[in-house]
Amino acid sequence: MYAQPNDWGQASLDTRWAAAVAEFGMLLRNSPNKGMADWAHCLQIAREAVGRDRSGYRAEMIGMIEQAMAVAP
């Protein structure tokens, strides 16, 4: 028996962060599997999933997304 999928609102911050990182990678590579992913969505879900960022790595990643957005075609 399969578990029922959870609503996005029930996803943990870490799961949401992982989704932002995966979307970022697909956008950087212009993956044929990116579906409807776009830079604005990637940045939005990353910003919403920062949580406690003790080392500043998530803030740094958000900066990379913003930089990539600025130069993306």
C-alpha positions in Angstrom: 0.0 0.0 0.0 1.3 3.5 -0.9 1.2 6.4 1.4 -1.0 9.3 0.5 0.9 12.3 -0.9 0.9 15.3 1.4 -0.2 18.8 0.6 2.6 21.3 -0.1 1.4 23.2 3.0 2.3 20.1 5.1 5.8 19.8 3.8 8.6 20.5 6.2 11.0 23.5 5.6 13.7 21.1 4.7 11.6 19.3 2.1 10.6 22.7 0.6 14.3 23.7 0.6 15.2 20.5 -1.2 12.5 21.3 -3.8 14.0 24.8 -4.4 17.5 23.3 -4.8 16.3 20.7 -7.2 14.4 23.3 -9.2 17.5 25.6 -9.3 19.6 22.7 -10.7 17.0 21.9 -13.4 16.8 25.6 -14.4 20.6 26.0 -14.5 20.9 23.0 -16.8 17.8 24.0 -18.8 16.6 20.4 -18.2 14.0 19.0 -20.5 12.4 17.7 -17.3 11.9 21.1 -15.7 8.2 21.3 -16.7 6.8 24.6 -15.8 9.6 25.6 -13.4 10.8 29.1 -13.6 13.2 31.4 -11.7 10.5 33.4 -9.9 9.0 30.2 -8.4 12.4 28.9 -7.5 13.2 32.1 -5.6 9.8 32.2 -3.9 10.0 28.7 -2.5 13.6 29.1 -1.4 12.8 32.3 0.4 9.8 30.6 2.1 12.0 27.7 3.3 15.0 29.5 4.8 14.0 28.7 8.4 16.9 28.8 10.9 19.9 29.5 8.7 22.7 29.4 11.3 25.6 29.2 8.9 24.1 31.4 6.2 24.2 28.7 3.5 20.5 29.1 2.6 20.9 32.9 2.3 23.9 32.3 0.1 21.9 30.0 -2.1 19.1 32.6 -2.4 21.8 35.0 -3.6 22.9 32.6 -6.3 19.3 32.2 -7.5 19.0 36.0 -7.7 22.3 36.2 -9.7 21.2 33.4 -12.0 17.9 35.2 -12.6 19.7 38.4 -13.5 21.7 36.7 -16.3 19.2 34.0 -17.5 17.8 34.5 -21.0 
